[in-house]
Amino acid sequence: MFSQDSKQVQACRLIDFQLSRADNTAIDLATLLLACTDKPLRDAHWDELLRGYHSELQDTLKAAGISNPDTIYSWDQFMVR
């Protein structure tokens, strides 16, 4: 789900229970990006998409009670996987 004004996305939320599983986030991210975007969008916004995904992941960890999500899944760890 996207919320946007005429020029850019303001917020993004994903609700997907189809493939619920404990797995590597790279598989989740690849599935999301390939199923929900086209190549021109990925080419133009790749870094923003990755940062947005990681930010949402960090917010989810915080909501689950992890006070410092970087200790669990930092940006550097995210980029290596």
C-alpha positions in Angstrom: 0.0 0.0 0.0 1.4 3.4 -1.0 0.4 6.9 0.0 1.8 9.5 -2.4 1.3 13.0 -3.6 1.7 13.9 -7.2 5.5 13.6 -7.2 6.7 11.0 -4.7 5.7 8.2 -2.4 4.9 9.5 1.2 4.5 6.1 2.9 4.6 2.5 2.1 3.1 -0.5 3.9 3.2 -4.2 3.0 0.8 -6.7 4.2 1.6 -10.2 2.8 0.7 -13.4 4.5 0.8 -15.6 1.3 4.4 -16.8 1.9 4.7 -16.5 5.7 7.9 -18.2 6.8 11.0 -17.7 8.8 13.6 -17.0 6.1 16.3 -14.7 4.9 15.0 -11.1 4.3 16.7 -11.1 0.9 14.1 -13.5 -0.4 11.3 -11.4 1.0 12.7 -8.3 -0.4 13.4 -9.8 -3.9 9.8 -11.2 -4.0 8.4 -7.8 -3.0 10.5 -5.8 -5.5 10.0 -8.1 -8.4 6.3 -8.6 -7.9 5.3 -5.0 -7.0 7.5 -2.8 -9.2 8.7 -2.6 -12.7 12.3 -2.3 -13.9 12.2 1.5 -14.6 11.0 2.1 -11.1 13.6 -0.1 -9.6 16.3 1.5 -11.7 15.3 5.0 -10.7 14.7 4.3 -7.0 16.8 1.3 -6.0 18.6 2.9 -3.1 15.4 4.5 -1.8 13.6 1.2 -2.0 16.3 -0.6 0.0 16.5 2.2 2.6 12.7 2.2 2.9 12.5 -1.5 3.4 15.2 -1.5 6.0 13.6 1.4 7.8 10.3 -0.4 8.0 12.1 -3.5 9.3 13.8 -1.4 12.0 10.4 0.1 13.0 8.9 -3.3 13.2 11.7 -4.5 15.5 11.2 -1.4 17.7 7.4 -2.1 17.8 8.3 -5.7 18.9 10.2 -4.3 21.9 13.8 -4.2 20.5 15.1 -0.8 21.7 18.1 -0.8 19.4 17.3 -2.8 16.3 20.8 -2.1 14.9 22.1 -4.7 17.4 19.9 -7.3 15.7 19.9 -6.2 12.0 22.0 -3.2 11.1 22.2 -1.5 7.7 25.6 -3.1 7.1 24.2 -6.6 7.9 21.2 -5.9 5.7 23.4 -5.0 2.7 25.6 -8.1 3.1 22.8 -10.6 3.1 
